[in-house]
Amino acid sequence: MRTIVVNNQKGGVGKTTLALHLAWHYVEQDKRVLFVDLDAQGNATATLARPTPEQPRWQAHGCGLAADLFSPARLEIDPAPPFQLLAASSRLNMVDAALEVALDAIRIQHDGLSPLFDLCIIDTPPAFGARNLGALMVCDHLIAPIQLEDYALSGVNDLLKSIAVAEKLRGGRLDFLGLLPSQFRANSSLHRQNLETLVRDLGRAELLFPAFLALRQGYVEAVGRGLPVWMIRDNSAAAVAGREMRHVLGLVANRVALRS
């Protein structure tokens, strides 16, 4: 099982939209996919658990609670459904109180689940703690959506420091796919200027993902309807968003395949 973590310590940067579409991309490829929602707000859980009469294949089978990944009690999961969800719940808010236990538990649970799935997609909360660190401990590949507003860019260094902490605890490097500009406005001089500043300040071109997701209503509609944006056939704006998302996901999938 390859595990892709979508992480940023800032909220509202498009993590859940990207994580959902990553899962749907691999479901469409007939892969066995486990989605883990570590954000107690549960937006991804609400989307994946919602019945989708248009295309029921995009709905995930609930197989337990994500909070149980941080418990020593072994998770028992029916391996039959190809697309499964470990759902968010309020219990996630208690995970940070027992950091050491939580980190040991998620590594054991993750190893136990690994033979059952091809891909695991983990959506993370917008604050650093045991849940985020646990996700980084078990991930194979990490991608970080970022906004190009001034206040959102301030968290990039914190994110890179968190990665360094996780790598030290892991005893090795994790595969950082890059910072992905999200909700990008091409007509915004601030966004263009901040992008240029970010590239200069990073000093390492490979830290910036070679694509972006624009600010588009199509993504909001897709998540609201519980299906991939490329499946929305009734408006041209969604078609543009669908092509853009397909491009980004194709780049992610190629990098994952090459580095697996």
C-alpha atoms as an extended CHARMM CRD file, in Angstrom:
* protein
*
       260  EXT
         1         1  MET       CA              0.0000000000        0.0000000000        0.0000000000  PROA      1               0.0000000000
         2         2  ARG       CA              1.3300000000        3.4220000000       -0.9770000000  PROA      2               0.0000000000
         3         3  THR       CA              0.2550000000        6.2030000000        1.3560000000  PROA      3               0.0000000000
         4         4  ILE       CA             -0.1870000000        9.7780000000        0.1020000000  PROA      4               0.0000000000
         5         5  VAL       CA             -0.6310000000       12.4840000000        2.7270000000  PROA      5               0.0000000000
         6         6  VAL       CA             -2.1380000000       15.8900000000        1.9150000000  PROA      6               0.0000000000
         7         7  ASN       CA             -0.8440000000       18.2480000000        4.5600000000  PROA      7               0.0000000000
         8         8  ASN       CA             -0.5910000000       21.9190000000        5.4600000000  PROA      8               0.0000000000
         9         9  GLN       CA             -0.8860000000       23.5820000000        8.8460000000  PROA      9               0.0000000000
        10        10  LYS       CA             -3.0640000000       26.3350000000        7.4000000000  PROA      10              0.0000000000
        11        11  GLY       CA             -6.7990000000       25.8590000000        6.9570000000  PROA      11              0.0000000000
        12        12  GLY       CA             -8.7640000000       26.6760000000        3.8280000000  PROA      12              0.0000000000
        13        13  VAL       CA             -5.9810000000       25.8980000000        1.3590000000  PROA      13              0.0000000000
        14        14  GLY       CA             -7.7980000000       23.1570000000       -0.5590000000  PROA      14              0.0000000000
        15        15  LYS       CA             -6.4070000000       20.0660000000        1.1930000000  PROA      15              0.0000000000
        16        16  THR       CA             -9.7110000000       18.2060000000        1.2850000000  PROA      16              0.0000000000
        17        17  THR       CA            -10.5820000000       18.9820000000       -2.3380000000  PROA      17              0.0000000000
        18        18  LEU       CA             -7.2150000000       17.6270000000       -3.4740000000  PROA      18              0.0000000000
        19        19  ALA       CA             -7.3410000000       14.5790000000       -1.1760000000  PROA      19              0.0000000000
        20        20  LEU       CA            -10.8290000000       13.6300000000       -2.3860000000  PROA      20              0.0000000000
        21        21  HSD       CA             -9.8540000000       13.9260000000       -6.0310000000  PROA      21              0.0000000000
        22        22  LEU       CA             -6.7010000000       11.8800000000       -5.4540000000  PROA      22              0.0000000000
        23        23  ALA       CA             -8.8370000000        9.1020000000       -3.9860000000  PROA      23              0.0000000000
        24        24  TRP       CA            -11.3550000000        9.3160000000       -6.8310000000  PROA      24              0.0000000000
        25        25  HSD       CA             -8.5350000000        9.2400000000       -9.3900000000  PROA      25              0.0000000000
        26        26  TYR       CA             -7.2810000000        5.9210000000       -8.0540000000  PROA      26              0.0000000000
        27        27  VAL       CA            -10.8060000000        4.5320000000       -7.6580000000  PROA      27              0.0000000000
        28        28  GLU       CA            -11.3060000000        5.2860000000      -11.3500000000  PROA      28              0.0000000000
        29        29  GLN       CA             -8.1310000000        3.2900000000      -12.0330000000  PROA      29              0.0000000000
        30        30  ASP       CA             -9.7540000000        0.3150000000      -10.2360000000  PROA      30              0.0000000000
        31        31  LYS       CA             -7.3110000000        0.5180000000       -7.3490000000  PROA      31              0.0000000000
        32        32  ARG       CA             -8.2520000000       -0.5180000000       -3.8360000000  PROA      32              0.0000000000
        33        33  VAL       CA             -8.3280000000        2.7640000000       -1.9140000000  PROA      33              0.0000000000
        34        34  LEU       CA             -8.4980000000        3.6120000000        1.7840000000  PROA      34              0.0000000000
        35        35  PHE       CA             -9.3500000000        7.2270000000        2.6420000000  PROA      35              0.0000000000
        36        36  VAL       CA             -8.4110000000        8.4160000000        6.1410000000  PROA      36              0.0000000000
        37        37  ASP       CA            -10.0220000000       11.6330000000        7.3980000000  PROA      37              0.0000000000
        38        38  LEU       CA             -7.9430000000       12.9970000000       10.2840000000  PROA      38              0.0000000000
        39        39  ASP       CA             -9.6800000000       16.3870000000       10.3460000000  PROA      39              0.0000000000
        40        40  ALA       CA            -12.3150000000       16.4210000000       13.0970000000  PROA      40              0.0000000000
        41        41  GLN       CA            -14.3890000000       18.8620000000       11.0320000000  PROA      41              0.0000000000
        42        42  GLY       CA            -15.1630000000       15.8560000000        8.8410000000  PROA      42              0.0000000000
        43        43  ASN       CA            -15.6860000000       17.5980000000        5.4980000000  PROA      43              0.0000000000
        44        44  ALA       CA            -14.1910000000       14.7120000000        3.5280000000  PROA      44              0.0000000000
        45        45  THR       CA            -16.2120000000       12.2180000000        5.5630000000  PROA      45              0.0000000000
        46        46  ALA       CA            -19.4270000000       14.1100000000        4.8160000000  PROA      46              0.0000000000
        47        47  THR       CA            -18.6370000000       14.0590000000        1.0950000000  PROA      47              0.0000000000
        48        48  LEU       CA            -17.6320000000       10.4000000000        0.8500000000  PROA      48              0.0000000000
        49        49  ALA       CA            -20.4500000000        9.1380000000        3.0580000000  PROA      49              0.0000000000
        50        50  ARG       CA            -23.1180000000       11.0450000000        1.1380000000  PROA      50              0.0000000000
        51        51  PRO       CA            -25.1180000000        8.8720000000       -1.2790000000  PROA      51              0.0000000000
        52        52  THR       CA            -24.3270000000        9.8220000000       -4.8780000000  PROA      52              0.0000000000
        53        53  PRO       CA            -27.1730000000        8.6140000000       -7.1070000000  PROA      53              0.0000000000
        54        54  GLU       CA            -25.3740000000       10.0140000000      -10.1660000000  PROA      54              0.0000000000
        55        55  GLN       CA            -22.3790000000        7.6940000000       -9.7080000000  PROA      55              0.0000000000
        56        56  PRO       CA            -22.4430000000        5.4730000000       -6.5840000000  PROA      56              0.0000000000
        57        57  ARG       CA            -18.8610000000        4.3320000000       -7.1800000000  PROA      57              0.0000000000
        58        58  TRP       CA            -17.5850000000        7.6360000000       -5.7320000000  PROA      58              0.0000000000
        59        59  GLN       CA            -19.1150000000        6.8850000000       -2.3360000000  PROA      59              0.0000000000
        60        60  ALA       CA            -16.8170000000        5.1360000000        0.1680000000  PROA      60              0.0000000000
        61        61  HSD       CA            -17.7690000000        2.2590000000        2.4340000000  PROA      61              0.0000000000
        62        62  GLY       CA            -17.4140000000        3.3110000000        6.0690000000  PROA      62              0.0000000000
        63        63  CYS       CA            -15.1010000000        0.7920000000        7.7360000000  PROA      63              0.0000000000
        64        64  GLY       CA            -14.4460000000        2.4950000000       11.0580000000  PROA      64              0.0000000000
        65        65  LEU       CA            -13.2030000000        5.6760000000       12.6940000000  PROA      65              0.0000000000
        66        66  ALA       CA             -9.9060000000        7.3660000000       11.9070000000  PROA      66              0.0000000000
        67        67  ALA       CA             -9.3880000000        7.9020000000       15.6420000000  PROA      67              0.0000000000
        68        68  ASP       CA             -8.9670000000        4.1250000000       16.0060000000  PROA      68              0.0000000000
        69        69  LEU       CA             -5.6900000000        4.3600000000       14.0870000000  PROA      69              0.0000000000
        70        70  PHE       CA             -4.2480000000        5.8960000000       17.2480000000  PROA      70              0.0000000000
        71        71  SER       CA             -5.5260000000        3.1420000000       19.5270000000  PROA      71              0.0000000000
        72        72  PRO       CA             -3.6090000000       -0.0580000000       20.3210000000  PROA      72              0.0000000000
        73        73  ALA       CA             -6.7520000000       -2.1660000000       19.7350000000  PROA      73              0.0000000000
        74        74  ARG       CA             -6.3490000000       -3.8430000000       16.3380000000  PROA      74              0.0000000000
        75        75  LEU       CA             -8.5890000000       -2.5470000000       13.5540000000  PROA      75              0.0000000000
        76        76  GLU       CA            -10.7190000000       -5.2740000000       11.9820000000  PROA      76              0.0000000000
        77        77  ILE       CA            -11.7670000000       -4.3640000000        8.4250000000  PROA      77              0.0000000000
        78        78  ASP       CA            -13.7380000000       -6.3250000000        5.8480000000  PROA      78              0.0000000000
        79        79  PRO       CA            -11.3690000000       -6.3910000000        2.8570000000  PROA      79              0.0000000000
        80        80  ALA       CA            -14.1460000000       -6.7880000000        0.2730000000  PROA      80              0.0000000000
        81        81  PRO       CA            -15.2080000000       -3.1780000000       -0.5180000000  PROA      81              0.0000000000
        82        82  PRO       CA            -12.6350000000       -1.6270000000       -2.8790000000  PROA      82              0.0000000000
        83        83  PHE       CA            -13.1390000000        1.9600000000       -1.6410000000  PROA      83              0.0000000000
        84        84  GLN       CA            -13.2440000000        2.4360000000        2.1240000000  PROA      84              0.0000000000
        85        85  LEU       CA            -13.3180000000        5.3030000000        4.6090000000  PROA      85              0.0000000000
        86        86  LEU       CA            -11.9370000000        5.6780000000        8.1000000000  PROA      86              0.0000000000
        87        87  ALA       CA            -14.2180000000        8.5050000000        9.1430000000  PROA      87              0.0000000000
        88        88  ALA       CA            -13.6040000000       11.6440000000       11.1630000000  PROA      88              0.0000000000
        89        89  SER       CA            -15.1910000000       12.0220000000       14.5970000000  PROA      89              0.0000000000
        90        90  SER       CA            -14.8880000000       14.2310000000       17.6500000000  PROA      90              0.0000000000
        91        91  ARG       CA            -12.6060000000       11.5930000000       19.2020000000  PROA      91              0.0000000000
        92        92  LEU       CA             -9.8110000000       12.8610000000       16.9780000000  PROA      92              0.0000000000
        93        93  ASN       CA             -9.5630000000       15.9330000000       19.1930000000  PROA      93              0.0000000000
        94        94  MET       CA             -8.2810000000       13.7400000000       22.0260000000  PROA      94              0.0000000000
        95        95  VAL       CA             -5.4090000000       12.1870000000       20.0730000000  PROA      95              0.0000000000
        96        96  ASP       CA             -2.9080000000       14.9650000000       20.7420000000  PROA      96              0.0000000000
        97        97  ALA       CA             -3.0540000000       14.3310000000       24.5060000000  PROA      97              0.0000000000
        98        98  ALA       CA             -1.1460000000       11.0380000000       24.1390000000  PROA      98              0.0000000000
        99        99  LEU       CA              1.5020000000       11.7270000000       21.4990000000  PROA      99              0.0000000000
       100       100  GLU       CA              3.8360000000        8.7880000000       22.1070000000  PROA      100             0.0000000000
       101       101  VAL       CA              1.0380000000        6.2180000000       22.3050000000  PROA      101             0.0000000000
       102       102  ALA       CA             -0.6030000000        7.6900000000       19.2120000000  PROA      102             0.0000000000
       103       103  LEU       CA              2.5500000000        7.5290000000       17.0870000000  PROA      103             0.0000000000
       104       104  ASP       CA              3.2850000000        3.9320000000       18.0540000000  PROA      104             0.0000000000
       105       105  ALA       CA             -0.3110000000        2.9060000000       17.3920000000  PROA      105             0.0000000000
       106       106  ILE       CA             -0.6600000000        4.4690000000       13.9370000000  PROA      106             0.0000000000
       107       107  ARG       CA              2.5030000000        2.7710000000       12.7180000000  PROA      107             0.0000000000
       108       108  ILE       CA              1.2370000000       -0.6360000000       13.8690000000  PROA      108             0.0000000000
       109       109  GLN       CA             -2.2710000000       -0.0950000000       12.5210000000  PROA      109             0.0000000000
       110       110  HSD       CA             -0.9230000000        1.1840000000        9.1910000000  PROA      110             0.0000000000
       111       111  ASP       CA              1.2530000000       -1.9020000000        8.7860000000  PROA      111             0.0000000000
       112       112  GLY       CA             -1.7870000000       -4.1010000000        9.4730000000  PROA      112             0.0000000000
       113       113  LEU       CA             -3.9140000000       -2.3460000000        6.8560000000  PROA      113             0.0000000000
       114       114  SER       CA             -1.2140000000       -2.2590000000        4.2040000000  PROA      114             0.0000000000
       115       115  PRO       CA             -1.9440000000       -5.6700000000        2.5980000000  PROA      115             0.0000000000
       116       116  LEU       CA             -5.6240000000       -4.7630000000        2.0810000000  PROA      116             0.0000000000
       117       117  PHE       CA             -5.2620000000       -1.7160000000       -0.1860000000  PROA      117             0.0000000000
       118       118  ASP       CA             -3.2430000000       -0.3520000000       -3.0830000000  PROA      118             0.0000000000
       119       119  LEU       CA             -3.4480000000        3.3000000000       -1.9870000000  PROA      119             0.0000000000
       120       120  CYS       CA             -4.1290000000        5.1380000000        1.2490000000  PROA      120             0.0000000000
       121       121  ILE       CA             -5.0280000000        8.8400000000        1.0260000000  PROA      121             0.0000000000
       122       122  ILE       CA             -4.8230000000       10.8150000000        4.2800000000  PROA      122             0.0000000000
       123       123  ASP       CA             -6.4770000000       14.2100000000        4.7360000000  PROA      123             0.0000000000
       124       124  THR       CA             -5.0150000000       16.1090000000        7.6950000000  PROA      124             0.0000000000
       125       125  PRO       CA             -6.1620000000       18.8350000000       10.1170000000  PROA      125             0.0000000000
       126       126  PRO       CA             -4.9740000000       22.4590000000        9.8860000000  PROA      126             0.0000000000
       127       127  ALA       CA             -2.8190000000       22.3530000000       13.0220000000  PROA      127             0.0000000000
       128       128  PHE       CA              0.3420000000       20.4910000000       13.8780000000  PROA      128             0.0000000000
       129       129  GLY       CA             -0.0130000000       17.7680000000       16.5040000000  PROA      129             0.0000000000
       130       130  ALA       CA             -0.0850000000       14.0060000000       16.9110000000  PROA      130             0.0000000000
       131       131  ARG       CA             -2.4590000000       13.4960000000       13.9840000000  PROA      131             0.0000000000
       132       132  ASN       CA             -0.3310000000       15.4380000000       11.5160000000  PROA      132             0.0000000000
       133       133  LEU       CA              2.8900000000       13.9710000000       12.8350000000  PROA      133             0.0000000000
       134       134  GLY       CA              1.4080000000       10.4700000000       12.7710000000  PROA      134             0.0000000000
       135       135  ALA       CA              0.3920000000       10.9260000000        9.1410000000  PROA      135             0.0000000000
       136       136  LEU       CA              3.9080000000       12.0690000000        8.2540000000  PROA      136             0.0000000000
       137       137  MET       CA              5.3520000000        9.0770000000       10.0870000000  PROA      137             0.0000000000
       138       138  VAL       CA              3.5210000000        6.5770000000        7.8860000000  PROA      138             0.0000000000
       139       139  CYS       CA              3.3600000000        8.4210000000        4.5710000000  PROA      139             0.0000000000
       140       140  ASP       CA              5.2440000000        7.3970000000        1.4650000000  PROA      140             0.0000000000
       141       141  HSD       CA              4.4690000000       10.5900000000       -0.4390000000  PROA      141             0.0000000000
       142       142  LEU       CA              3.5250000000       14.0740000000        0.7790000000  PROA      142             0.0000000000
       143       143  ILE       CA              1.9620000000       16.9520000000       -1.1280000000  PROA      143             0.0000000000
       144       144  ALA       CA              1.1570000000       20.3340000000        0.4090000000  PROA      144             0.0000000000
       145       145  PRO       CA             -1.4210000000       22.6690000000       -1.1550000000  PROA      145             0.0000000000
       146       146  ILE       CA             -0.6740000000       26.3160000000       -0.3770000000  PROA      146             0.0000000000
       147       147  GLN       CA             -2.4650000000       29.5880000000       -0.9610000000  PROA      147             0.0000000000
       148       148  LEU       CA             -0.5220000000       32.5440000000       -2.2540000000  PROA      148             0.0000000000
       149       149  GLU       CA             -1.9600000000       35.0890000000        0.1490000000  PROA      149             0.0000000000
       150       150  ASP       CA              0.6330000000       36.6700000000        2.4470000000  PROA      150             0.0000000000
       151       151  TYR       CA             -0.8360000000       35.1200000000        5.6050000000  PROA      151             0.0000000000
       152       152  ALA       CA             -0.9370000000       31.6450000000        4.0400000000  PROA      152             0.0000000000
       153       153  LEU       CA              2.6760000000       31.7710000000        2.8930000000  PROA      153             0.0000000000
       154       154  SER       CA              3.7640000000       32.4040000000        6.4580000000  PROA      154             0.0000000000
       155       155  GLY       CA              3.1350000000       28.7400000000        7.2570000000  PROA      155             0.0000000000
       156       156  VAL       CA              5.4660000000       27.2910000000        4.6230000000  PROA      156             0.0000000000
       157       157  ASN       CA              8.5290000000       27.3370000000        6.8850000000  PROA      157             0.0000000000
       158       158  ASP       CA              6.5040000000       25.7160000000        9.6820000000  PROA      158             0.0000000000
       159       159  LEU       CA              5.4860000000       22.9540000000        7.2820000000  PROA      159             0.0000000000
       160       160  LEU       CA              9.0810000000       22.3450000000        6.1950000000  PROA      160             0.0000000000
       161       161  LYS       CA             10.1550000000       22.2120000000        9.8560000000  PROA      161             0.0000000000
       162       162  SER       CA              7.4240000000       19.6360000000       10.5550000000  PROA      162             0.0000000000
       163       163  ILE       CA              8.7100000000       17.4980000000        7.7140000000  PROA      163             0.0000000000
       164       164  ALA       CA             12.2130000000       17.6760000000        9.1910000000  PROA      164             0.0000000000
       165       165  VAL       CA             10.8780000000       16.5700000000       12.6010000000  PROA      165             0.0000000000
       166       166  ALA       CA              9.0470000000       13.6190000000       11.0220000000  PROA      166             0.0000000000
       167       167  GLU       CA             12.1040000000       12.5800000000        9.0290000000  PROA      167             0.0000000000
       168       168  LYS       CA             14.2280000000       12.6210000000       12.1690000000  PROA      168             0.0000000000
       169       169  LEU       CA             11.7210000000       10.3990000000       13.9840000000  PROA      169             0.0000000000
       170       170  ARG       CA             11.3880000000        8.1060000000       10.9630000000  PROA      170             0.0000000000
       171       171  GLY       CA             15.1360000000        7.8220000000       10.6240000000  PROA      171             0.0000000000
       172       172  GLY       CA             14.9680000000        8.6340000000        6.9190000000  PROA      172             0.0000000000
       173       173  ARG       CA             13.5890000000       10.9110000000        4.2330000000  PROA      173             0.0000000000
       174       174  LEU       CA              9.9750000000       10.9730000000        3.1290000000  PROA      174             0.0000000000
       175       175  ASP       CA              9.0970000000       11.6730000000       -0.4850000000  PROA      175             0.0000000000
       176       176  PHE       CA              7.9570000000       15.3000000000       -0.5840000000  PROA      176             0.0000000000
       177       177  LEU       CA              6.1490000000       15.7750000000       -3.8870000000  PROA      177             0.0000000000
       178       178  GLY       CA              6.1120000000       19.5480000000       -3.4150000000  PROA      178             0.0000000000
       179       179  LEU       CA              4.1590000000       22.6750000000       -2.5300000000  PROA      179             0.0000000000
       180       180  LEU       CA              1.1310000000       22.9270000000       -4.8180000000  PROA      180             0.0000000000
       181       181  PRO       CA             -0.2620000000       26.4470000000       -5.3700000000  PROA      181             0.0000000000
       182       182  SER       CA             -4.0020000000       26.1180000000       -4.7780000000  PROA      182             0.0000000000
       183       183  GLN       CA             -6.9220000000       28.5030000000       -5.2950000000  PROA      183             0.0000000000
       184       184  PHE       CA             -4.5370000000       30.4260000000       -7.5520000000  PROA      184             0.0000000000
       185       185  ARG       CA             -5.8030000000       33.5760000000       -9.2510000000  PROA      185             0.0000000000
       186       186  ALA       CA             -3.8000000000       34.2080000000      -12.4080000000  PROA      186             0.0000000000
       187       187  ASN       CA             -5.2020000000       37.7560000000      -12.6780000000  PROA      187             0.0000000000
       188       188  SER       CA             -3.9880000000       38.6210000000       -9.1750000000  PROA      188             0.0000000000
       189       189  SER       CA             -0.7540000000       40.6090000000       -9.1150000000  PROA      189             0.0000000000
       190       190  LEU       CA             -0.3820000000       39.6230000000       -5.4410000000  PROA      190             0.0000000000
       191       191  HSD       CA             -0.5630000000       35.9130000000       -6.2560000000  PROA      191             0.0000000000
       192       192  ARG       CA              1.9320000000       36.2580000000       -9.1180000000  PROA      192             0.0000000000
       193       193  GLN       CA              4.2880000000       38.3320000000       -6.9800000000  PROA      193             0.0000000000
       194       194  ASN       CA              4.0550000000       35.9400000000       -4.0350000000  PROA      194             0.0000000000
       195       195  LEU       CA              4.7050000000       32.9850000000       -6.3110000000  PROA      195             0.0000000000
       196       196  GLU       CA              7.8700000000       34.6430000000       -7.5860000000  PROA      196             0.0000000000
       197       197  THR       CA              8.9220000000       35.4600000000       -4.0120000000  PROA      197             0.0000000000
       198       198  LEU       CA              8.2630000000       31.8890000000       -2.8900000000  PROA      198             0.0000000000
       199       199  VAL       CA             10.3720000000       30.4360000000       -5.6990000000  PROA      199             0.0000000000
       200       200  ARG       CA             13.2120000000       32.8080000000       -4.8280000000  PROA      200             0.0000000000
       201       201  ASP       CA             13.0140000000       32.2510000000       -1.0700000000  PROA      201             0.0000000000
       202       202  LEU       CA             12.8250000000       28.4650000000       -1.2720000000  PROA      202             0.0000000000
       203       203  GLY       CA             16.0960000000       28.3040000000       -3.1620000000  PROA      203             0.0000000000
       204       204  ARG       CA             15.1630000000       24.8040000000       -4.3070000000  PROA      204             0.0000000000
       205       205  ALA       CA             12.9820000000       24.6120000000       -7.3950000000  PROA      205             0.0000000000
       206       206  GLU       CA             12.0270000000       20.9900000000       -6.6900000000  PROA      206             0.0000000000
       207       207  LEU       CA             10.0750000000       22.0580000000       -3.5830000000  PROA      207             0.0000000000
       208       208  LEU       CA              7.4650000000       23.7300000000       -5.7890000000  PROA      208             0.0000000000
       209       209  PHE       CA              5.0770000000       21.4040000000       -7.6250000000  PROA      209             0.0000000000
       210       210  PRO       CA              5.1230000000       22.1610000000      -11.3980000000  PROA      210             0.0000000000
       211       211  ALA       CA              1.3990000000       22.9390000000      -11.6580000000  PROA      211             0.0000000000
       212       212  PHE       CA             -1.3840000000       24.7360000000       -9.7940000000  PROA      212             0.0000000000
       213       213  LEU       CA             -5.0950000000       24.5450000000       -9.0430000000  PROA      213             0.0000000000
       214       214  ALA       CA             -6.9660000000       27.7600000000       -9.7900000000  PROA      214             0.0000000000
       215       215  LEU       CA             -9.7610000000       29.2370000000       -7.7140000000  PROA      215             0.0000000000
       216       216  ARG       CA            -12.7840000000       27.6860000000       -9.4890000000  PROA      216             0.0000000000
       217       217  GLN       CA            -16.4090000000       27.1990000000       -8.5210000000  PROA      217             0.0000000000
       218       218  GLY       CA            -16.3160000000       23.8120000000      -10.2160000000  PROA      218             0.0000000000
       219       219  TYR       CA            -14.3340000000       22.3270000000       -7.3280000000  PROA      219             0.0000000000
       220       220  VAL       CA            -16.8570000000       23.5750000000       -4.7810000000  PROA      220             0.0000000000
       221       221  GLU       CA            -19.6900000000       22.0830000000       -6.8310000000  PROA      221             0.0000000000
       222       222  ALA       CA            -17.8870000000       18.7580000000       -7.2130000000  PROA      222             0.0000000000
       223       223  VAL       CA            -17.3080000000       18.3290000000       -3.4840000000  PROA      223             0.0000000000
       224       224  GLY       CA            -20.9010000000       19.4070000000       -2.8060000000  PROA      224             0.0000000000
       225       225  ARG       CA            -22.2460000000       16.7910000000       -5.1990000000  PROA      225             0.0000000000
       226       226  GLY       CA            -19.8670000000       14.0900000000       -3.9990000000  PROA      226             0.0000000000
       227       227  LEU       CA            -18.2410000000       13.2860000000       -7.3140000000  PROA      227             0.0000000000
       228       228  PRO       CA            -15.0700000000       14.2120000000       -9.2320000000  PROA      228             0.0000000000
       229       229  VAL       CA            -15.1210000000       17.5420000000      -11.0020000000  PROA      229             0.0000000000
       230       230  TRP       CA            -14.4500000000       15.8180000000      -14.3400000000  PROA      230             0.0000000000
       231       231  MET       CA            -17.7470000000       13.9530000000      -13.9540000000  PROA      231             0.0000000000
       232       232  ILE       CA            -19.7950000000       17.1810000000      -13.9580000000  PROA      232             0.0000000000
       233       233  ARG       CA            -21.1020000000       17.3140000000      -17.5130000000  PROA      233             0.0000000000
       234       234  ASP       CA            -23.6160000000       20.1360000000      -17.3160000000  PROA      234             0.0000000000
       235       235  ASN       CA            -21.4320000000       23.2540000000      -17.3770000000  PROA      235             0.0000000000
       236       236  SER       CA            -18.3340000000       24.4100000000      -19.2340000000  PROA      236             0.0000000000
       237       237  ALA       CA            -16.6490000000       25.9100000000      -16.1590000000  PROA      237             0.0000000000
       238       238  ALA       CA            -16.5250000000       22.4900000000      -14.5130000000  PROA      238             0.0000000000
       239       239  ALA       CA            -15.0330000000       21.0620000000      -17.7100000000  PROA      239             0.0000000000
       240       240  VAL       CA            -12.1190000000       23.5000000000      -17.4410000000  PROA      240             0.0000000000
       241       241  ALA       CA            -11.6490000000       22.5750000000      -13.7710000000  PROA      241             0.0000000000
       242       242  GLY       CA            -11.8090000000       18.8960000000      -14.7080000000  PROA      242             0.0000000000
       243       243  ARG       CA             -8.9830000000       19.2200000000      -17.2190000000  PROA      243             0.0000000000
       244       244  GLU       CA             -6.9000000000       21.1840000000      -14.7310000000  PROA      244             0.0000000000
       245       245  MET       CA             -7.4330000000       18.6410000000      -11.9330000000  PROA      245             0.0000000000
       246       246  ARG       CA             -6.7020000000       15.7360000000      -14.2810000000  PROA      246             0.0000000000
       247       247  HSD       CA             -3.3940000000       17.3700000000      -15.1880000000  PROA      247             0.0000000000
       248       248  VAL       CA             -2.3570000000       17.8080000000      -11.5590000000  PROA      248             0.0000000000
       249       249  LEU       CA             -3.4140000000       14.2850000000      -10.5850000000  PROA      249             0.0000000000
       250       250  GLY       CA             -1.5720000000       12.8510000000      -13.5640000000  PROA      250             0.0000000000
       251       251  LEU       CA              1.6270000000       14.5420000000      -12.4150000000  PROA      251             0.0000000000
       252       252  VAL       CA              1.1230000000       13.2630000000       -8.8570000000  PROA      252             0.0000000000
       253       253  ALA       CA              0.4010000000        9.7100000000      -10.0280000000  PROA      253             0.0000000000
       254       254  ASN       CA              3.4550000000        9.6940000000      -12.3090000000  PROA      254             0.0000000000
       255       255  ARG       CA              5.7170000000       10.8460000000       -9.4850000000  PROA      255             0.0000000000
       256       256  VAL       CA              4.2470000000        8.2500000000       -7.1300000000  PROA      256             0.0000000000
       257       257  ALA       CA              4.7180000000        5.4980000000       -9.6910000000  PROA      257             0.0000000000
       258       258  LEU       CA              8.3060000000        6.5170000000      -10.4390000000  PROA      258             0.0000000000
       259       259  ARG       CA              9.2710000000        6.7100000000       -6.7590000000  PROA      259             0.0000000000
       260       260  SER       CA              7.4590000000        3.5860000000       -5.5640000000  PROA      260             0.0000000000
